[in-house]
């Protein structure tokens, strides 16, 4: 298409240059007509080509492929721990799904739940510091205890949790389509008892 446009431009320039050498006015009009005809048809075919390309592009929509909203994390036996609980009854934090699913698995005494790795202030991803036993948000300094309860910084509430159930094959299933905030932490679907 670009070559066609360059060809028309080249022919038009040649015609205009030849126009000054014409002695007969009728030949110059014919050359000018040819140039304008070529330019008109070129514009027409350019418009048709761009429209055709846009139509073909429309047939292939831009799709955002996200990870599934539900995923299995393993059997409850895989989350046993001989560690002693901290002051918030948390035995350990499992970070295996932090990058792929934005989920921390928290093992407390007697229950397992899935915390959303999104700061409740502006949505940044906090980091887990096991030596301090806290989550720290790198954006604005919000801090959370190991159970997700905020204690410092601008975060307005604790970290949210996802629904957790046990499937028929005995594996723990995290459902990210159901989000529980602090007032719903006692909901039996926000954790499983072990």
Buried (B, 14 or more C-beta within 10 A) or exposed (E): EEEBBEEBBEBBEEBEEEBEEBEEEEEBEEBBEEBEEBBEEBEEBBEEEEEEEEEEEEEEEEEEEEEEEBBEBEEBEEBEEEEEBBEBBBBBBBBEBBEEBBBBBBBBEEBBBBBBBBBBBEEBBBEBEEEEBBBBBEBEEBBBBBBBBBEEBBBEEBBBBBBBBBEEEEBBBBBBEBBBBBEEBEEEBBBBEB
